[in-house]
Amino acid sequence: MRLIQINPDLLTGVEEMDRQHMRIADYINHVADLISEDKLEEAIEFFKETLLPFVKHHLASEENFMLSIEYPDYETHRKHHDWVLNLFIDVANKLSDKKSVRQAISLLTGWLYGHVGSVDKKYGVFITAK
């Protein structure tokens, strides 16, 4: 099942960041697949042990990238990352049943589409113009 598909609206134009966003989408899809296959414990473990650490890695990579290009909105973007990472950690700590995993998937999906589709695209425009 492909819950999330990265389409051109979600591409930033920064190859490494786009690759990482696609990987996050693949990981979210994998968790959704595990839930649909009634593999709750595997889904929770994958979320906590693979998806969440990769999201942390991605946010750090993105922040380093923004610093390297002297992105003017870095501080606001970083503060959003801090907030969303704390939210995702809190959600991961509360995973216990299918409903909580589905809610976590929904939250991550909304963040991926909303944040990447609007906020992250701005650094792509910035670096292209630079």
N, CA, C and O atoms as a GROMACS GRO file, in nm:
protein
  520
    1MET      N    1   0.084  -0.118   0.000
    1MET     CA    2   0.000   0.000   0.000
    1MET      C    3   0.089   0.124   0.000
    1MET      O    4   0.181   0.134   0.081
    2ARG      N    5   0.063   0.218  -0.088
    2ARG     CA    6   0.139   0.343  -0.094
    2ARG      C    7   0.053   0.453  -0.034
    2ARG      O    8  -0.024   0.518  -0.104
    3LEU      N    9   0.066   0.472   0.095
    3LEU     CA   10  -0.007   0.578   0.165
    3LEU      C   11   0.043   0.715   0.119
    3LEU      O   12  -0.036   0.807   0.097
    4ILE      N   13   0.173   0.728   0.105
    4ILE     CA   14   0.234   0.854   0.066
    4ILE      C   15   0.311   0.834  -0.063
    4ILE      O   16   0.384   0.736  -0.079
    5GLN      N   17   0.293   0.926  -0.153
    5GLN     CA   18   0.370   0.930  -0.277
    5GLN      C   19   0.435   1.068  -0.286
    5GLN      O   20   0.367   1.170  -0.274
    6ILE      N   21   0.564   1.069  -0.306
    6ILE     CA   22   0.631   1.198  -0.324
    6ILE      C   23   0.605   1.241  -0.468
    6ILE      O   24   0.643   1.172  -0.563
    7ASN      N   25   0.541   1.356  -0.483
    7ASN     CA   26   0.511   1.408  -0.616
    7ASN      C   27   0.589   1.539  -0.635
    7ASN      O   28   0.650   1.588  -0.540
    8PRO      N   29   0.588   1.594  -0.754
    8PRO     CA   30   0.667   1.716  -0.779
    8PRO      C   31   0.637   1.832  -0.684
    8PRO      O   32   0.723   1.915  -0.659
    9ASP      N   33   0.516   1.837  -0.630
    9ASP     CA   34   0.482   1.943  -0.535
    9ASP      C   35   0.563   1.933  -0.407
    9ASP      O   36   0.576   2.031  -0.333
   10LEU      N   37   0.618   1.813  -0.379
   10LEU     CA   38   0.693   1.793  -0.256
   10LEU      C   39   0.845   1.795  -0.277
   10LEU      O   40   0.921   1.773  -0.183
   11LEU      N   41   0.888   1.821  -0.398
   11LEU     CA   42   1.031   1.826  -0.424
   11LEU      C   43   1.085   1.966  -0.397
   11LEU      O   44   1.026   2.066  -0.438
   12THR      N   45   1.197   1.970  -0.328
   12THR     CA   46   1.259   2.099  -0.294
   12THR      C   47   1.358   2.143  -0.401
   12THR      O   48   1.393   2.261  -0.409
   13GLY      N   49   1.404   2.049  -0.482
   13GLY     CA   50   1.508   2.080  -0.578
   13GLY      C   51   1.647   2.059  -0.521
   13GLY      O   52   1.747   2.078  -0.591
   14VAL      N   53   1.654   2.019  -0.395
   14VAL     CA   54   1.782   1.987  -0.330
   14VAL      C   55   1.786   1.834  -0.322
   14VAL      O   56   1.716   1.772  -0.242
   15GLU      N   57   1.870   1.776  -0.406
   15GLU     CA   58   1.867   1.632  -0.427
   15GLU      C   59   1.875   1.549  -0.298
   15GLU      O   60   1.795   1.458  -0.279
   16GLU      N   61   1.969   1.580  -0.211
   16GLU     CA   62   1.984   1.502  -0.088
   16GLU      C   63   1.862   1.514   0.002
   16GLU      O   64   1.816   1.415   0.058
   17MET      N   65   1.810   1.633   0.016
   17MET     CA   66   1.691   1.651   0.101
   17MET      C   67   1.570   1.579   0.040
   17MET      O   68   1.491   1.519   0.112
   18ASP      N   69   1.557   1.586  -0.091
   18ASP     CA   70   1.447   1.516  -0.157
   18ASP      C   71   1.460   1.365  -0.138
   18ASP      O   72   1.360   1.296  -0.115
   19ARG      N   73   1.582   1.315  -0.147
   19ARG     CA   74   1.605   1.172  -0.124
   19ARG      C   75   1.564   1.132   0.019
   19ARG      O   76   1.502   1.029   0.041
   20GLN      N   77   1.601   1.216   0.114
   20GLN     CA   78   1.565   1.188   0.253
   20GLN      C   79   1.413   1.196   0.274
   20GLN      O   80   1.357   1.114   0.347
   21HIS      N   81   1.348   1.292   0.212
   21HIS     CA   82   1.202   1.301   0.224
   21HIS      C   83   1.137   1.176   0.166
   21HIS      O   84   1.039   1.125   0.221
   22MET      N   85   1.191   1.126   0.055
   22MET     CA   86   1.137   1.003  -0.005
   22MET      C   87   1.157   0.884   0.088
   22MET      O   88   1.070   0.796   0.098
   23ARG      N   89   1.270   0.881   0.155
   23ARG     CA   90   1.295   0.771   0.249
   23ARG      C   91   1.198   0.777   0.366
   23ARG      O   92   1.147   0.673   0.410
   24ILE      N   93   1.171   0.896   0.418
   24ILE     CA   94   1.073   0.911   0.525
   24ILE      C   95   0.937   0.860   0.477
   24ILE      O   96   0.868   0.788   0.549
   25ALA      N   97   0.898   0.898   0.356
   25ALA     CA   98   0.771   0.852   0.300
   25ALA      C   99   0.770   0.699   0.291
   25ALA      O  100   0.670   0.636   0.325
   26ASP      N  101   0.879   0.640   0.246
   26ASP     CA  102   0.887   0.493   0.238
   26ASP      C  103   0.872   0.430   0.376
   26ASP      O  104   0.804   0.329   0.392
   27TYR      N  105   0.935   0.489   0.475
   27TYR     CA  106   0.926   0.436   0.612
   27TYR      C  107   0.783   0.448   0.667
   27TYR      O  108   0.734   0.356   0.731
   28ILE      N  109   0.718   0.560   0.641
   28ILE     CA  110   0.578   0.576   0.684
   28ILE      C  111   0.492   0.471   0.615
   28ILE      O  112   0.407   0.408   0.679
   29ASN      N  113   0.514   0.452   0.486
   29ASN     CA  114   0.439   0.349   0.413
   29ASN      C  115   0.463   0.211   0.471
   29ASN      O  116   0.371   0.129   0.479
   30HIS      N  117   0.586   0.184   0.512
   30HIS     CA  118   0.618   0.053   0.570
   30HIS      C  119   0.542   0.032   0.702
   30HIS      O  120   0.488  -0.076   0.726
   31VAL      N  121   0.539   0.133   0.785
   31VAL     CA  122   0.464   0.122   0.912
   31VAL      C  123   0.316   0.098   0.883
   31VAL      O  124   0.252   0.014   0.948
   32ALA      N  125   0.261   0.170   0.786
   32ALA     CA  126   0.120   0.151   0.748
   32ALA      C  127   0.097   0.009   0.698
   32ALA      O  128  -0.005  -0.053   0.729
   33ASP      N  129   0.192  -0.043   0.620
   33ASP     CA  130   0.180  -0.182   0.571
   33ASP      C  131   0.181  -0.281   0.687
   33ASP      O  132   0.101  -0.374   0.690
   34LEU      N  133   0.270  -0.261   0.781
   34LEU     CA  134   0.277  -0.351   0.897
   34LEU      C  135   0.146  -0.352   0.975
   34LEU      O  136   0.099  -0.457   1.018
   35ILE      N  137   0.088  -0.234   0.992
   35ILE     CA  138  -0.040  -0.225   1.063
   35ILE      C  139  -0.149  -0.297   0.985
   35ILE      O  140  -0.231  -0.368   1.043
   36SER      N  141  -0.151  -0.279   0.853
   36SER     CA  142  -0.255  -0.345   0.773
   36SER      C  143  -0.237  -0.497   0.771
   36SER      O  144  -0.331  -0.570   0.742
   37GLU      N  145  -0.116  -0.544   0.801
   37GLU     CA  146  -0.088  -0.687   0.809
   37GLU      C  147  -0.101  -0.741   0.951
   37GLU      O  148  -0.062  -0.854   0.980
   38ASP      N  149  -0.157  -0.658   1.041
   38ASP     CA  150  -0.174  -0.696   1.183
   38ASP      C  151  -0.042  -0.728   1.253
   38ASP      O  152  -0.036  -0.820   1.335
   39LYS      N  153   0.060  -0.653   1.220
   39LYS     CA  154   0.191  -0.671   1.282
   39LYS      C  155   0.220  -0.549   1.370
   39LYS      O  156   0.311  -0.471   1.344
   40LEU      N  157   0.141  -0.536   1.475
   40LEU     CA  158   0.146  -0.419   1.562
   40LEU      C  159   0.283  -0.401   1.626
   40LEU      O  160   0.341  -0.293   1.620
   41GLU      N  161   0.336  -0.505   1.688
   41GLU     CA  162   0.464  -0.493   1.758
   41GLU      C  163   0.576  -0.455   1.661
   41GLU      O  164   0.661  -0.373   1.695
   42GLU      N  165   0.576  -0.514   1.542
   42GLU     CA  166   0.677  -0.480   1.442
   42GLU      C  167   0.662  -0.334   1.398
   42GLU      O  168   0.761  -0.264   1.379
   43ALA      N  169   0.538  -0.289   1.384
   43ALA     CA  170   0.512  -0.151   1.342
   43ALA      C  171   0.564  -0.054   1.448
   43ALA      O  172   0.629   0.045   1.415
   44ILE      N  173   0.535  -0.082   1.573
   44ILE     CA  174   0.581   0.006   1.682
   44ILE      C  175   0.735   0.006   1.688
   44ILE      O  176   0.796   0.112   1.701
   45GLU      N  177   0.794  -0.111   1.678
   45GLU     CA  178   0.941  -0.121   1.682
   45GLU      C  179   1.004  -0.045   1.566
   45GLU      O  180   1.100   0.029   1.584
   46PHE      N  181   0.950  -0.064   1.446
   46PHE     CA  182   1.004   0.004   1.328
   46PHE      C  183   0.990   0.155   1.343
   46PHE      O  184   1.083   0.230   1.311
   47PHE      N  185   0.876   0.200   1.392
   47PHE     CA  186   0.853   0.343   1.413
   47PHE      C  187   0.959   0.400   1.506
   47PHE      O  188   1.021   0.502   1.477
   48LYS      N  189   0.980   0.331   1.620
   48LYS     CA  190   1.071   0.382   1.723
   48LYS      C  191   1.218   0.362   1.687
   48LYS      O  192   1.301   0.448   1.717
   49GLU      N  193   1.251   0.251   1.625
   49GLU     CA  194   1.390   0.215   1.603
   49GLU      C  195   1.445   0.257   1.466
   49GLU      O  196   1.567   0.266   1.449
   50THR      N  197   1.358   0.283   1.370
   50THR     CA  198   1.404   0.317   1.236
   50THR      C  199   1.349   0.451   1.189
   50THR      O  200   1.426   0.540   1.150
   51LEU      N  201   1.218   0.466   1.191
   51LEU     CA  202   1.156   0.588   1.139
   51LEU      C  203   1.195   0.711   1.220
   51LEU      O  204   1.246   0.808   1.165
   52LEU      N  205   1.173   0.707   1.349
   52LEU     CA  206   1.202   0.825   1.433
   52LEU      C  207   1.351   0.862   1.430
   52LEU      O  208   1.382   0.980   1.416
   53PRO      N  209   1.443   0.766   1.443
   53PRO     CA  210   1.584   0.806   1.432
   53PRO      C  211   1.620   0.866   1.296
   53PRO      O  212   1.702   0.956   1.287
   54PHE      N  213   1.556   0.816   1.190
   54PHE     CA  214   1.586   0.875   1.059
   54PHE      C  215   1.529   1.015   1.049
   54PHE      O  216   1.592   1.102   0.989
   55VAL      N  217   1.412   1.040   1.105
   55VAL     CA  218   1.357   1.176   1.104
   55VAL      C  219   1.452   1.268   1.180
   55VAL      O  220   1.477   1.381   1.135
   56LYS      N  221   1.506   1.223   1.293
   56LYS     CA  222   1.603   1.304   1.368
   56LYS      C  223   1.725   1.334   1.281
   56LYS      O  224   1.772   1.447   1.274
   57HIS      N  225   1.776   1.231   1.216
   57HIS     CA  226   1.891   1.248   1.127
   57HIS      C  227   1.859   1.347   1.015
   57HIS      O  228   1.940   1.435   0.984
   58HIS      N  229   1.742   1.332   0.956
   58HIS     CA  230   1.703   1.421   0.847
   58HIS      C  231   1.696   1.567   0.894
   58HIS      O  232   1.747   1.656   0.826
   59LEU      N  233   1.635   1.591   1.007
   59LEU     CA  234   1.622   1.728   1.055
   59LEU      C  235   1.759   1.790   1.079
   59LEU      O  236   1.782   1.906   1.046
   60ALA      N  237   1.851   1.712   1.137
   60ALA     CA  238   1.987   1.762   1.158
   60ALA      C  239   2.057   1.789   1.025
   60ALA      O  240   2.125   1.890   1.010
   61SER      N  241   2.039   1.699   0.929
   61SER     CA  242   2.099   1.718   0.796
   61SER      C  243   2.045   1.844   0.730
   61SER      O  244   2.120   1.922   0.671
   62GLU      N  245   1.915   1.862   0.742
   62GLU     CA  246   1.853   1.979   0.680
   62GLU      C  247   1.902   2.107   0.746
   62GLU      O  248   1.927   2.207   0.677
   63GLU      N  249   1.917   2.106   0.877
   63GLU     CA  250   1.967   2.224   0.947
   63GLU      C  251   2.111   2.255   0.905
   63GLU      O  252   2.146   2.371   0.884
   64ASN      N  253   2.194   2.152   0.894
   64ASN     CA  254   2.332   2.172   0.849
   64ASN      C  255   2.335   2.228   0.707
   64ASN      O  256   2.415   2.316   0.676
   65PHE      N  257   2.247   2.178   0.622
   65PHE     CA  258   2.239   2.228   0.486
   65PHE      C  259   2.200   2.376   0.485
   65PHE      O  260   2.261   2.457   0.416
   66MET      N  261   2.098   2.410   0.562
   66MET     CA  262   2.053   2.550   0.565
   66MET      C  263   2.163   2.642   0.615
   66MET      O  264   2.179   2.753   0.565
   67LEU      N  265   2.240   2.597   0.714
   67LEU     CA  266   2.353   2.677   0.762
   67LEU      C  267   2.457   2.694   0.652
   67LEU      O  268   2.513   2.802   0.634
   68SER      N  269   2.482   2.587   0.578
   68SER     CA  270   2.586   2.591   0.474
   68SER      C  271   2.552   2.688   0.361
   68SER      O  272   2.642   2.741   0.296
   69ILE      N  273   2.424   2.711   0.338
   69ILE     CA  274   2.385   2.803   0.230
   69ILE      C  275   2.348   2.941   0.285
   69ILE      O  276   2.304   3.029   0.211
   70GLU      N  277   2.366   2.956   0.417
   70GLU     CA  278   2.332   3.082   0.485
   70GLU      C  279   2.186   3.120   0.462
   70GLU      O  280   2.154   3.234   0.427
   71TYR      N  281   2.101   3.022   0.482
   71TYR     CA  282   1.957   3.041   0.462
   71TYR      C  283   1.904   3.142   0.564
   71TYR      O  284   1.922   3.122   0.684
   72PRO      N  285   1.840   3.249   0.519
   72PRO     CA  286   1.800   3.357   0.609
   72PRO      C  287   1.690   3.320   0.709
   72PRO      O  288   1.678   3.384   0.814
   73ASP      N  289   1.611   3.219   0.680
   73ASP     CA  290   1.503   3.180   0.771
   73ASP      C  291   1.541   3.059   0.855
   73ASP      O  292   1.455   2.988   0.907
   74TYR      N  293   1.671   3.036   0.868
   74TYR     CA  294   1.721   2.919   0.940
   74TYR      C  295   1.665   2.909   1.082
   74TYR      O  296   1.614   2.804   1.120
   75GLU      N  297   1.673   3.015   1.157
   75GLU     CA  298   1.636   3.007   1.299
   75GLU      C  299   1.489   2.970   1.318
   75GLU      O  300   1.456   2.888   1.404
   76THR      N  301   1.401   3.029   1.240
   76THR     CA  302   1.259   2.996   1.249
   76THR      C  303   1.237   2.850   1.209
   76THR      O  304   1.160   2.778   1.274
   77HIS      N  305   1.304   2.806   1.104
   77HIS     CA  306   1.291   2.669   1.056
   77HIS      C  307   1.343   2.572   1.163
   77HIS      O  308   1.280   2.469   1.190
   78ARG      N  309   1.457   2.603   1.224
   78ARG     CA  310   1.514   2.518   1.328
   78ARG      C  311   1.420   2.508   1.449
   78ARG      O  312   1.404   2.400   1.506
   79LYS      N  313   1.360   2.617   1.487
   79LYS     CA  314   1.266   2.614   1.599
   79LYS      C  315   1.147   2.524   1.569
   79LYS      O  316   1.099   2.453   1.657
   80HIS      N  317   1.101   2.527   1.445
   80HIS     CA  318   0.992   2.436   1.406
   80HIS      C  319   1.040   2.292   1.417
   80HIS      O  320   0.966   2.206   1.465
   81HIS      N  321   1.161   2.264   1.373
   81HIS     CA  322   1.215   2.129   1.385
   81HIS      C  323   1.218   2.084   1.530
   81HIS      O  324   1.180   1.971   1.561
   82ASP      N  325   1.264   2.171   1.620
   82ASP     CA  326   1.267   2.136   1.762
   82ASP      C  327   1.128   2.098   1.812
   82ASP      O  328   1.110   1.998   1.881
   83TRP      N  329   1.033   2.180   1.777
   83TRP     CA  330   0.895   2.157   1.822
   83TRP      C  331   0.841   2.025   1.767
   83TRP      O  332   0.786   1.943   1.842
   84VAL      N  333   0.857   2.003   1.637
   84VAL     CA  334   0.799   1.884   1.575
   84VAL      C  335   0.871   1.758   1.622
   84VAL      O  336   0.808   1.654   1.638
   85LEU      N  337   1.003   1.766   1.643
   85LEU     CA  338   1.075   1.649   1.691
   85LEU      C  339   1.028   1.610   1.831
   85LEU      O  340   1.010   1.492   1.859
   86ASN      N  341   1.008   1.707   1.918
   86ASN     CA  342   0.955   1.678   2.051
   86ASN      C  343   0.816   1.615   2.042
   86ASN      O  344   0.783   1.524   2.118
   87LEU      N  345   0.735   1.664   1.950
   87LEU     CA  346   0.602   1.608   1.929
   87LEU      C  347   0.612   1.463   1.883
   87LEU      O  348   0.541   1.377   1.936
   88PHE      N  349   0.699   1.434   1.786
   88PHE     CA  350   0.714   1.298   1.736
   88PHE      C  351   0.768   1.203   1.843
   88PHE      O  352   0.726   1.088   1.850
   89ILE      N  353   0.858   1.251   1.925
   89ILE     CA  354   0.911   1.168   2.034
   89ILE      C  355   0.800   1.136   2.132
   89ILE      O  356   0.788   1.022   2.177
   90ASP      N  357   0.720   1.235   2.166
   90ASP     CA  358   0.607   1.214   2.257
   90ASP      C  359   0.509   1.112   2.199
   90ASP      O  360   0.463   1.023   2.270
   91VAL      N  361   0.479   1.125   2.073
   91VAL     CA  362   0.387   1.032   2.006
   91VAL      C  363   0.446   0.891   2.007
   91VAL      O  364   0.376   0.795   2.036
   92ALA      N  365   0.575   0.879   1.976
   92ALA     CA  366   0.640   0.747   1.973
   92ALA      C  367   0.634   0.680   2.111
   92ALA      O  368   0.615   0.559   2.121
   93ASN      N  369   0.650   0.759   2.215
   93ASN     CA  370   0.646   0.704   2.350
   93ASN      C  371   0.507   0.654   2.390
   93ASN      O  372   0.494   0.578   2.486
   94LYS      N  373   0.405   0.697   2.318
   94LYS     CA  374   0.267   0.659   2.352
   94LYS      C  375   0.211   0.551   2.260
   94LYS      O  376   0.094   0.516   2.270
   95LEU      N  377   0.294   0.498   2.170
   95LEU     CA  378   0.244   0.394   2.079
   95LEU      C  379   0.215   0.267   2.158
   95LEU      O  380   0.300   0.215   2.229
   96SER      N  381   0.091   0.219   2.142
   96SER     CA  382   0.054   0.099   2.219
   96SER      C  383  -0.046   0.010   2.146
   96SER      O  384  -0.056  -0.109   2.175
   97ASP      N  385  -0.119   0.068   2.052
   97ASP     CA  386  -0.221  -0.010   1.981
   97ASP      C  387  -0.234   0.043   1.839
   97ASP      O  388  -0.169   0.142   1.803
   98LYS      N  389  -0.317  -0.023   1.759
   98LYS     CA  390  -0.332   0.018   1.619
   98LYS      C  391  -0.378   0.162   1.606
   98LYS      O  392  -0.331   0.235   1.518
   99LYS      N  393  -0.468   0.203   1.692
   99LYS     CA  394  -0.520   0.339   1.684
   99LYS      C  395  -0.407   0.442   1.704
   99LYS      O  396  -0.398   0.539   1.629
  100SER      N  397  -0.324   0.420   1.803
  100SER     CA  398  -0.215   0.516   1.829
  100SER      C  399  -0.113   0.516   1.715
  100SER      O  400  -0.057   0.620   1.681
  101VAL      N  401  -0.088   0.399   1.656
  101VAL     CA  402   0.005   0.394   1.542
  101VAL      C  403  -0.055   0.464   1.421
  101VAL      O  404   0.014   0.538   1.351
  102ARG      N  405  -0.183   0.442   1.397
  102ARG     CA  406  -0.248   0.511   1.285
  102ARG      C  407  -0.246   0.662   1.304
  102ARG      O  408  -0.226   0.737   1.208
  103GLN      N  409  -0.267   0.707   1.428
  103GLN     CA  410  -0.262   0.850   1.456
  103GLN      C  411  -0.121   0.905   1.432
  103GLN      O  412  -0.104   1.015   1.381
  104ALA      N  413  -0.020   0.827   1.470
  104ALA     CA  414   0.119   0.868   1.448
  104ALA      C  415   0.148   0.877   1.298
  104ALA      O  416   0.214   0.971   1.253
  105ILE      N  417   0.101   0.779   1.222
  105ILE     CA  418   0.118   0.780   1.077
  105ILE      C  419   0.051   0.904   1.018
  105ILE      O  420   0.108   0.971   0.931
  106SER      N  421  -0.068   0.933   1.064
  106SER     CA  422  -0.142   1.050   1.015
  106SER      C  423  -0.066   1.179   1.047
  106SER      O  424  -0.057   1.268   0.962
  107LEU      N  425  -0.015   1.188   1.166
  107LEU     CA  426   0.061   1.307   1.207
  107LEU      C  427   0.185   1.325   1.120
  107LEU      O  428   0.212   1.435   1.071
  108LEU      N  429   0.260   1.218   1.101
  108LEU     CA  430   0.381   1.226   1.018
  108LEU      C  431   0.348   1.257   0.873
  108LEU      O  432   0.419   1.333   0.807
  109THR      N  433   0.242   1.197   0.824
  109THR     CA  434   0.200   1.222   0.686
  109THR      C  435   0.162   1.370   0.668
  109THR      O  436   0.204   1.433   0.571
  110GLY      N  437   0.085   1.422   0.760
  110GLY     CA  438   0.047   1.563   0.755
  110GLY      C  439   0.168   1.654   0.761
  110GLY      O  440   0.175   1.753   0.688
  111TRP      N  441   0.263   1.620   0.848
  111TRP     CA  442   0.385   1.700   0.858
  111TRP      C  443   0.463   1.694   0.726
  111TRP      O  444   0.509   1.796   0.676
  112LEU      N  445   0.477   1.574   0.672
  112LEU     CA  446   0.555   1.560   0.549
  112LEU      C  447   0.494   1.643   0.437
  112LEU      O  448   0.565   1.718   0.370
  113TYR      N  449   0.363   1.631   0.416
  113TYR     CA  450   0.299   1.707   0.310
  113TYR      C  451   0.298   1.857   0.340
  113TYR      O  452   0.330   1.938   0.254
  114GLY      N  453   0.264   1.893   0.462
  114GLY     CA  454   0.252   2.034   0.497
  114GLY      C  455   0.385   2.105   0.508
  114GLY      O  456   0.404   2.212   0.449
  115HIS      N  457   0.478   2.047   0.581
  115HIS     CA  458   0.606   2.112   0.604
  115HIS      C  459   0.693   2.111   0.479
  115HIS      O  460   0.744   2.214   0.436
  116VAL      N  461   0.708   1.994   0.420
  116VAL     CA  462   0.793   1.984   0.301
  116VAL      C  463   0.731   2.062   0.185
  116VAL      O  464   0.801   2.133   0.113
  117GLY      N  465   0.600   2.047   0.168
  117GLY     CA  466   0.532   2.110   0.056
  117GLY      C  467   0.528   2.261   0.060
  117GLY      O  468   0.504   2.325  -0.042
  118SER      N  469   0.550   2.319   0.177
  118SER     CA  470   0.546   2.465   0.184
  118SER      C  471   0.675   2.522   0.243
  118SER      O  472   0.740   2.606   0.180
  119VAL      N  473   0.714   2.479   0.361
  119VAL     CA  474   0.828   2.539   0.431
  119VAL      C  475   0.961   2.497   0.368
  119VAL      O  476   1.045   2.582   0.339
  120ASP      N  477   0.981   2.366   0.348
  120ASP     CA  478   1.110   2.320   0.293
  120ASP      C  479   1.133   2.367   0.150
  120ASP      O  480   1.247   2.390   0.110
  121LYS      N  481   1.028   2.382   0.075
  121LYS     CA  482   1.044   2.428  -0.064
  121LYS      C  483   1.111   2.566  -0.069
  121LYS      O  484   1.175   2.600  -0.168
  122LYS      N  485   1.096   2.642   0.038
  122LYS     CA  486   1.153   2.778   0.040
  122LYS      C  487   1.305   2.775   0.034
  122LYS      O  488   1.366   2.860  -0.030
  123TYR      N  489   1.369   2.678   0.102
  123TYR     CA  490   1.514   2.676   0.092
  123TYR      C  491   1.558   2.629  -0.046
  123TYR      O  492   1.667   2.665  -0.092
  124GLY      N  493   1.476   2.549  -0.112
  124GLY     CA  494   1.505   2.510  -0.249
  124GLY      C  495   1.502   2.629  -0.342
  124GLY      O  496   1.588   2.644  -0.429
  125VAL      N  497   1.402   2.714  -0.325
  125VAL     CA  498   1.391   2.837  -0.405
  125VAL      C  499   1.509   2.929  -0.375
  125VAL      O  500   1.568   2.989  -0.465
  126PHE      N  501   1.544   2.939  -0.246
  126PHE     CA  502   1.654   3.025  -0.206
  126PHE      C  503   1.786   2.981  -0.270
  126PHE      O  504   1.857   3.064  -0.327
  127ILE      N  505   1.819   2.853  -0.263
  127ILE     CA  506   1.946   2.806  -0.316
  127ILE      C  507   1.948   2.816  -0.470
  127ILE      O  508   2.053   2.839  -0.529
  128THR      N  509   1.834   2.798  -0.531
  128THR     CA  510   1.827   2.811  -0.677
  128THR      C  511   1.854   2.955  -0.719
  128THR      O  512   1.923   2.980  -0.818
  129ALA      N  513   1.798   3.049  -0.644
  129ALA     CA  514   1.816   3.190  -0.675
  129ALA      C  515   1.957   3.238  -0.642
  129ALA      O  516   2.008   3.332  -0.702
  130LYS      N  517   2.020   3.171  -0.546
  130LYS     CA  518   2.153   3.210  -0.501
  130LYS      C  519   2.253   3.165  -0.604
  130LYS      O  520   2.372   3.188  -0.587
   0.00000   0.00000   0.00000
